[in-house]
Amino acid sequence: MFKPQHMYDREFGTGNGYSNGNGYTNGNGHTNGNGNYNGNGHVNGNGKANGAKVVKMKPMDSELLREQGHIMVDFIADYYKNLQDSPQDFPVLSQVQPGYLRDMLPDSAPERPESLKELLDDVSKKIMPGITHWQSPSYFAYYASSTSVAGFLGEMLNAGLSVVGFTWLTSPAATELEIIVLDWLAKLLQLPDHFLSTGKGNGGGVIQGTGCEAVLVVVLAARDRILKKVGKTLLPQLVVYGSDQTHSSFRKACLIGGIHEENIRLLKTDSSTNYGMPPESLEEAISHDLAKGFIPFFICATVGTTSSAAVDPLVPLGNIAKKYGIWLHVDAAYAGNACICPEYRKFIDGIENADSFNMNAHKWLFANQTCSPLWVKDRYSLIDALKTNPEYLEFKVSKKDTVVNYKDWQISLSRRFRSLKLWMVLRLYGSENLRNFIRDHVNLAKHFEDYVAQDPSFEVVTTRYFSLVCFRLAPVDGDEDQCNERNRELLAAVNSTGKIFISHTALSGKFVLRFAVGAPLTEEKHVTEAWQIIQKHASKFTRNDHY
């Protein structure tokens, strides 16, 4: 059971803790569920004591926040410490069964307040067993959800200020900091000038919640741009292009945007291009669709696919998009982060012909969930597709034409002050440290890849570009069906230990294991231990092969 030591070092009951499990004493909170104590705290939100008047709940009390905030920070800090010091208490992949929590919690919410101590005890005993520990140093599945002290502090400040910056007026700093920070990041990525707010064109950046949201809004922008030219009645003729490795959010975005499913072209990839989109297949598909009267309008290229971190060739794809007047979007949710390193910048060469580009800073730039920067070449394509102007949002301000209202760059109206944490990450770490940390992760992946390459029972399946290694137990006598089943069994056995967590994909009919380095606490020893676990559980297959 997880029991953070610092949480219990802080006294519950004298000035900053709990009394009888119901609240605070000595003027800081609740006492025995019976009302106001020394005039400062509340019980049940409306209790009375000795004929005193009704005391209303005060949900934001600065001193209470100070006390409980310290307790919560200690709880979280101890969690991270224990992830490293006591990994046996934290199975990386949760081992609970569906529905486990229902019998552990009451059927309804409490009528009377409960103590923070009780609540955190429940987190330790009931919630933690159902957590898959994405921040564990032995987490190697999917892609990481990176965290950092700077990102955490940014989230904390964001929650504390709790602004809703949907227009410039609702919090000028929230809008202006986002513009500035995304220009900073664009320069680190060496994006073309037309993506900057200070560039000569109409470009600019906006932080979306996720890459899925980013893809959706640019599909809508591209759709409306083409329909203005050809007429709205031709929506059924619109066609989009990706590859069979493009993230599933692309299909979802197209369906939401009214694109007929049969008009979503997902081009076949294979090992000959390391699963990148073949430009010749794209041009052939476009020519074929044009000949049949369809209207090609959107290409989704990927730098760092979800399955295998494949890279679509942006230079030829960009030339094709430019030739046919098609919107080119580049989804670099994972690998775009690595492109702040000069040696990886080459993977987005050709970005100058793209209309939009997105990455997820919460994947590998330590900005905590969620933070997905999106840049567009023409902001007005985005705004024209998404703007709403109800009277209650109208306001008068000088230089109104130059003001950015981010509500018109996204689906929702409300928006969080996400730029705070990105700003803090960039300032508190500096770009040099961020680059070096990404390089460390890539080197750890190479270290794992070397282990795989040295074991004749395994094989590396695709070329590694970043910090993802795709590998598998090698087939015996060319039996691919048996090989796939063995790798399925190996994956299940390894993950059931709770000591590490890896995931899988399918490439050209092969069941492939994925080992993705990205958790901030991961060190070389964790990679070595992971390989030893994988080898141990693979031995039951490799022993049999020798008989």
Secondary structure, DSSP 8 states (H G I E B T S, - for coil): ----HHHHHS-SSSSSS-BTTTB--TTSS-STTSS-STTT--STTT--STT-------S--HHHHHHHHHHHHHHHHHHHHHHHH-GGGS-SS----TTTTGGGS-SS--SS---HHHHHHHIIIIIGGG---TTSTTB-SSS-----HHHHHHHHHHHHH----SSTTT-HHHHHHHHHHHHHHHHHTT--GGGSTTSSSB-EEEEESSHHHHHHHHHHHHHHHHHHHH-GGGGGGEEEEEETTS-HHHHHHHHHTT--GGGEEEE---GGGTT---HHHHHHHHHHHHHTT-EEEEEEEEBS-TTT--B--HHHHHHHHHHHT-EEEEE-TTGGGGGGSTTTGGGGTTGGG-SEEE--HHHHSS--S--EEEEESBHHHHHHHH----GGG----TTGGG---GGGGSSSS----THHHHHHHHHHHHHHHHHHHHHHHHHHHHHHHHHHHH-TTEEE-S---SSEEEEEE--STT-HHHHHHHHHHHHHHHHHTSS-B-EEEEETTEEEEEEE---TT--HHHHHHHHHHHHHHHHHHHHHHT-
